[in-house]
Amino acid sequence: MTPPTTARGVTDVLARCRAEGRAALIGYLPVGFPDKPTSLEAMVTLVENGCDIVEVGVPYSDPVMDGPTVQRAASTALAGGTRVADVFDATAAVRRAGAPPLVMTYWNLVIRRGVDRFADDLAAAGGAGLITPDLIPDEAGDWIAASERTGLDRVFLIAPSSTPERLTFVTDKCRGFVYAASTMGVTGARNSLGSAAEELVARARAVSDIPVCVGLGVSTREQAAQVGSFADGVIVGSALVSTMLDTDRAAGLDRLAALTRDLAAGVREGRADRQRA
């Protein structure tokens, strides 16, 4: 059987950004926060203001890897009646806006729907693939098979504690990019990022040529430039979510657009700054 095309994935976008001499900007927002219509509009706002790839978060009642900002948003979405099926409307909206949507989800939600059913629904809605923070590739046989069948990207995580052997194994199982968690801990904006992220990217590149995108902590234009100087992609979540907290819809979307433009400028400055140094 001929393998399905991966044109729906993120590979072409990352290659285009590399050809432009910059990192990609990858923005995360959860579907259903502060309500479903606004969350879809917010994701489109990301694309319209410079986000290259959108992470569509699926709210979950036990978000063990998420910090307080994302937890609060997820709780609001769940209280408002958000369900797994809503993620497919969000992926379709992002795709129509012109960016590939990657779904970020805890694995229990995929199992509950059925791995093959989830993959088929995601592909039909224009999804690019899945980021699975609590699924290790050792236990991902069903998902690897489903993603091979549907052509969806699969993004697993590496961390500063990953051994060379582990880096080789995980990157080999990824398609699209590998997610480098820059710190050991939950998500959330940080005042400083340290050197662990750059060291982890270098270690991953020593064993694989798959793009390496860095997440956990970026919240400002300067930090986006810093990470963009060495990573293939800069992932921003909590800082974007926070723009929609404690404000009305119009003001939140305005704040979201402004921060996205700042971050997009940052990833364009990062590589140039390093070349001048």
N, C-alpha and C positions, 0 to 999 in steps of 0.2 A: 504494500500500500504506500502511496506517495505521501510523505509527511505534509501536514498542513502548513500553509504559509505563516510566517511570523511577522508579516507586514503590519499587523495590528499592534505589535509590541513597541518597546521603547528604543530598540537598537538604532533605528534610523535617526531618531531625535538626538540621541547622545552623540552619534557620529556627526550630525550637523553642527551641534554645539562645539565639538572638538575642532571641526574645520574652521569655525569662527574664532578659534583661539580662546575659548572660555568654557567654564563649567556650566552644566544645566542647573536650572532652578526647579526644585521639586517641592511642591507645597501640599501640606496635609490639612484637610478639614473633615469633620465627621458629618455624615448625612443626618438630617433631622435636627440640627442645631442652628439657630434657636427654634426653628420649625422647618419642615421639609421644603416648602417653596423657597424660603430664604436661603437654606443651605445650598440648594441647587444654583440659585443666583450668585451666591458667594463663590462657588467653585468656578462658575463662568467668569466672575470678576478676576479670579486668579489668572486665568488664561488671557484675558483681555489686557492685563497689566504686566505681563512678562513671565508668567510661570510656564515652563516648558512641559512639565509632566505634573499631573495632579494625583495625589494619594487620596482616595475616597475611603474614609474611615467608617467601619461598621460599629456602631455603639454596642457595648457589651457590659453585662452586669458585674463582671469580675475582671476588670482591666488591670491585671497585675503588673504590666510593664509601663503603664501610663501614670504620669504625674498628676497633680491636683487640677491643673487647668483642663486637660483633656478629660479627666474623670468627671469634672463638673459639667462639661459640655455633653458628655455621653449620658449622664444622669438626666439632664434636661431633655435630650432627644428621646430617651426611653420613656420618660414620664409623658411625653407628648404623643406617644404611640408609634414611634419609629420601629420598623421591622426589617428583617434581612432583605425582603423583596424590594424595599425602597432603594437599596444600593444600586440596583440595575437601572432605575430611572436616573440616578445620579451619574452613572458611568455613561449613559447615553447622552446626557446633557453636556458632559465634559467633551465627549468625542465630537458632538456637533459644534462645539466652540472651537475645535481645532487642535486639541491636545490629547495624548493618550492617557487614559485613566487606569491607574493601578489600584486595586482594592487592598487596603490594609485591614486584616481581620484575624481575630483569634480563631484557632483551628476548630474548636468545638462547634462554632456556628456553621462551618462548612460540613462537618460530619452530620450535624442535625438535618441539614437540607439534603445531604447526599453529595458526595464528592463529584460524581459525574454530572448530576443535575446542576450543581453550582457552576461547574466549568462550562456547561452548555449554555446556561442562562447568562453567564458573564460574557462569553464570546458573542452571543446573539445581541447583547446590549452594547457592543463595541468596546468592551473592556480589554485592557492590554495584558492583564495577568494579576497575580496575587503577591503581596508581601505578607509573610506568615511569621510573625515574631516569636510565637511559641511552638512552632513546628520545626523540628530539626530534620535534615535530609535523610538521616538514618531511618526515620519513621514515616517518610513521605512517599512510600511506594505508590499508593493509590493516586496521590496528587501528581506525581511525576508522570504516571501513565496517562492521566486525564489531560495534563498540559501538553504532552507530546501529541495526543490525539487532536486537540483543539488549537494548538499553536500558541497557547497563552504563555506569557513569561512567568517565571517562578523566581522569587527573590528571597533568599535566606540571609540570615544575619551572621556576622562575625564580630568578635569583640577583642579588646586588648589582651585578654587572657588566652585567646586562641593560639594553639601550638602551630608550628609550620605544617605538621601533618593534617591538623584540623582545617587550616586555611586551604590546603590543597583539596581536601575532600569536599568542603562546602562550596568553594568557588566552582569546582567541576560540576556540581549539581545545579548551579544557578543558570538562568537564562534571562538576558536583559541587563542586569547588573547585580552586584553583591552589595548588601547594605552593611556598611561599617558603623557599628555603634561606637561612638567616640568615647563614651564613658561607661563605667559599670554602674547601672542604676536605672531609675525610671526616667521617662521623658520630662522635659521642662527646659525653659530658657535659662541660660547661665551667663554670668557676668564675664567669665573667661573660659577658654576652651582648652588651654594647655597644649602639650605636644603629642599626646597619645594618639590623636586622630591621624596626624601626618605619619607617625611611625607605623600605625596599623595599615594605612594605605600603601606605604612602601613595602611592607611585608606581604600584603596580598598581591601586589604587582610582581613580586619576586617569584610567585608560584603560578600566576595566571594572567592572561591578557584581557579578562572580562572587565568592563568598567567598574570602578569602585565609587560608590556614592556614600556620603557621610551624613549621619543624622544624630540627633540628641544634643540640643543646646543652642543652636544658632538662632539669634533673634534680631541682629542688627545688620546694617549695610556693611559695617567694618568687619564683622565676623563672617559674613557671606564672602567678602573679598578674601579674607584669610583662608577659609576652607577652600574656596574656589581656586586658589593659587596652586593647590596640589591634588584636589579630588576631581573626579569626572562629573560629580553632581553634588549639590548642596541641598540637603533636605531640611525643611523648616515646618514645624508643626505647632507647638504650643504658642509661639509668638503670634502666629496668624490667628489661631483660635481666640487668643486673648483680645484681639481687636473687636470681637463680636460680643464680648461679655459686658454686662452692666451698661448697656446703651440701647438706643432704639435702632430699628432696622436700617434706616437711611444713614445715620451716623456711623454705624458699624461697618456698613459696606464701603463708606468713604474712607474710614480708617484702614480697612483691609486693602483697598486699592492703593492707598498711599504707601503702606508698608511693603506691599508686593513690588511696587515700582522701585522702592529703595533697595530691596534685596536683589532685584533683577539688575540694577546698576552695579551692585556689589560684585556679583559673579562675573560681570564683564570687566571689572577693574582688577580683580584678583590676579589673573594670569599676566596681565600687562604690568602690574606692579612688580611681580616677581622677575619678569624679564628685564625690567629697568634696574633692578637692585644689583 
